[in-house]
Amino acid sequence: MLARRREYLCLGGLLSSGLSMLMWLQFASSIFCGSASIFKFELYFGLLIFVGYMVVDTQEIIEKAHLGDMDYVKHSLTLFTDFVAVFVRILIIMLKNSADKEERKKKRRN
C-alpha cells in the first residue's frame, strides 16, 4: 500500500507464467510418478506465487479505488480467494511437517 502507483502490477505476468509452469510440472509429475521433493517444490513455489498474487491484487484494488470503483464487497472477495489459496498451502505444509515429525518419533522409539 505504500508502494508507488502501479509498481507491482507488472508482477502479474510473471506470476501467471509461474502458475502455468506449476501446472505443467504437476501434469508431468502425475504422468511420470513424481517424487516427494517435487511435491515439496510445488507446494512452496505455489505458496510464493499466491503470496505474490495477494500483492498484485492489492495493487489492483488500490488502482480501482483511485479510479472510482468503490465496490468493497468485490474487492474483499478477491483478497479472500487469495487468502484461501495461501491458507490451504500453509495448512498442507504444516500437516506434512507434523507427519514427518511423528515418523521421526516412531523411528527413535524402535
QUISULTA-V536223 format. One record per residue. N is the residue number from 1. SS is DSSP state (H for helix, E for strand, L for the rest). PHI is phi in radians with two decimals (999 if undefined). BURIAL is I if it has 9 or more other C-alpha atoms within 8 Angstrom, else O. Layout:
N|SS|PHI|BURIAL, N|SS|PHI|BURIAL
This chain:
1|L|999|O, 2|L|-1.61|O, 3|L|-1.30|O, 4|L|-1.12|O, 5|L|-1.11|O, 6|L|1.06|I, 7|L|-1.29|O, 8|L|-1.82|I, 9|L|-1.20|I, 10|L|-1.23|O, 11|H|-1.16|I, 12|H|-1.07|I, 13|H|-1.14|O, 14|H|-1.15|O, 15|H|-1.18|I, 16|H|-1.14|O, 17|H|-1.14|O, 18|H|-1.14|I, 19|H|-1.17|I, 20|H|-1.13|O, 21|H|-1.09|O, 22|H|-1.12|I, 23|H|-1.13|O, 24|H|-1.19|O, 25|H|-1.16|I, 26|H|-1.10|I, 27|H|-1.09|O, 28|H|-1.18|I, 29|H|-1.25|I, 30|H|-1.29|O, 31|H|-1.37|O, 32|L|-1.77|O, 33|L|0.96|O, 34|L|-1.15|I, 35|L|-1.68|O, 36|H|-1.21|O, 37|H|-1.21|O, 38|H|-1.19|I, 39|H|-1.07|I, 40|H|-1.15|O, 41|H|-1.09|O, 42|H|-1.06|I, 43|H|-1.16|I, 44|H|-1.24|I, 45|H|-1.18|I, 46|H|-1.11|I, 47|H|-1.09|I, 48|H|-1.09|O, 49|H|-1.13|I, 50|H|-1.29|I, 51|H|-1.17|I, 52|H|-1.11|I, 53|H|-1.11|I, 54|H|-1.11|I, 55|H|-1.13|I, 56|H|-1.12|I, 57|H|-1.15|I, 58|H|-1.11|I, 59|H|-1.10|I, 60|H|-1.13|I, 61|H|-1.12|I, 62|H|-1.12|I, 63|H|-1.14|I, 64|H|-1.11|I, 65|H|-1.17|I, 66|H|-1.13|O, 67|L|-1.52|O, 68|L|1.89|O, 69|L|-1.45|O, 70|L|-1.85|O, 71|L|-1.40|O, 72|H|-1.20|O, 73|H|-1.19|O, 74|H|-1.12|O, 75|H|-1.16|I, 76|H|-1.20|O, 77|H|-1.18|O, 78|H|-1.08|I, 79|H|-1.19|I, 80|H|-1.14|O, 81|H|-1.15|O, 82|H|-1.13|I, 83|H|-1.09|I, 84|H|-1.12|O, 85|H|-1.08|I, 86|H|-1.20|I, 87|H|-1.08|O, 88|H|-1.10|O, 89|H|-1.17|I, 90|H|-1.13|I, 91|H|-1.11|O, 92|H|-1.11|O, 93|H|-1.09|I, 94|H|-1.15|O, 95|H|-1.14|O, 96|H|-1.13|O, 97|H|-1.15|O, 98|H|-1.15|O, 99|H|-1.15|O, 100|H|-1.14|O, 101|H|-1.16|O, 102|H|-1.12|O, 103|H|-1.13|O, 104|H|-1.16|O, 105|H|-1.13|O, 106|H|-1.15|O, 107|H|-1.17|O, 108|H|-1.16|O, 109|H|-1.22|O, 110|L|-1.59|O
